[in-house]
């Protein structure tokens, strides 16, 4: 990572704890490097942790790494033991999701953005597919938690 970008580094990831009774507790961690040594290694790291039960499926974990301009977003599936890089949403898809997060219907969004209802449906479907979620609530929760919106 170039020196001029180090101050913008952020990592967001979730993890789970499993008790003896196989009860999962989902947690979310947001990391921010505060200080680097002369070799570029992190000396001080600010960490925020929070419980995110019911935000994402206990069957998967996510990781987002950003430098403030670019984003890498990954999903690990515990059942298939596979990791995939998720596509970042386009600016228009994010605009549609932000309006969904404000409780706007797809029909209302079409009017607000002056585009056809079918175009809004396509953007919504693309956002669901790219983030590998099942519905609008899960989509908004995922993007809010990982600070995309």
LINDA-V26485 format. One record per backbone hydrogen bond with DSSP energy under -0.5 kcal/mol. CO is the residue of the C=O (numbers start at 1). NH is the residue of the N-H. E is the energy in kcal/mol with one decimal. If there is no record, write none. Layout:
CO_NH_E + CO_NH_E
This chain:
2_5_-1.8 + 2_6_-0.7 + 3_6_-0.9 + 5_8_-1.8 + 6_9_-1.1 + 9_33_-0.5 + 10_66_-2.4 + 11_31_-3.2 + 12_64_-3.2 + 13_29_-3.4 + 15_27_-3.0 + 17_19_-0.5 + 17_25_-2.4 + 19_22_-2.0 + 22_24_-0.5 + 23_19_-2.2 + 25_17_-2.4 + 26_52_-2.0 + 27_15_-2.3 + 28_50_-2.1 + 29_13_-2.5 + 30_48_-2.3 + 31_11_-1.8 + 32_46_-3.2 + 35_43_-3.4 + 35_44_-1.6 + 37_40_-1.8 + 41_37_-2.7 + 44_34_-2.9 + 44_35_-1.4 + 45_47_-0.5 + 46_32_-2.1 + 48_30_-2.5 + 50_28_-3.1 + 52_55_-2.0 + 52_56_-0.7 + 57_60_-1.4 + 59_78_-3.0 + 59_79_-0.6 + 61_76_-3.1 + 62_14_-1.8 + 63_74_-2.9 + 64_12_-3.0 + 65_72_-2.6 + 66_10_-2.1 + 70_67_-1.4 + 72_65_-2.4 + 73_86_-3.0 + 74_63_-1.8 + 75_77_-0.5 + 75_84_-2.5 + 76_61_-2.2 + 76_78_-0.6 + 77_81_-1.3 + 77_82_-1.1 + 82_77_-3.0 + 84_75_-2.6 + 84_86_-0.6 + 86_73_-0.5 + 90_94_-2.5 + 91_95_-1.9 + 92_96_-2.3 + 93_97_-2.4 + 94_98_-2.7 + 95_99_-1.7 + 96_100_-2.1 + 97_101_-2.6 + 98_102_-0.7 + 99_104_-2.1 + 100_103_-1.9 + 105_109_-2.5 + 106_110_-2.1 + 107_111_-1.7 + 108_112_-2.6 + 109_113_-2.7 + 110_114_-0.8 + 110_115_-2.1 + 116_120_-1.9 + 117_121_-2.4 + 118_122_-2.0 + 119_123_-2.4 + 120_124_-2.7 + 121_125_-2.7 + 122_126_-2.7 + 123_127_-2.2 + 124_128_-2.3 + 125_129_-2.5 + 126_130_-2.9 + 127_131_-1.8 + 128_132_-0.8 + 128_133_-1.8 + 129_132_-0.5 + 130_87_-0.6 + 135_139_-2.1 + 136_140_-2.8 + 137_141_-2.6 + 138_142_-2.4 + 139_143_-2.4 + 140_144_-2.4 + 141_145_-2.5 + 142_146_-2.1 + 143_148_-2.9 + 143_149_-1.6 + 144_147_-1.7
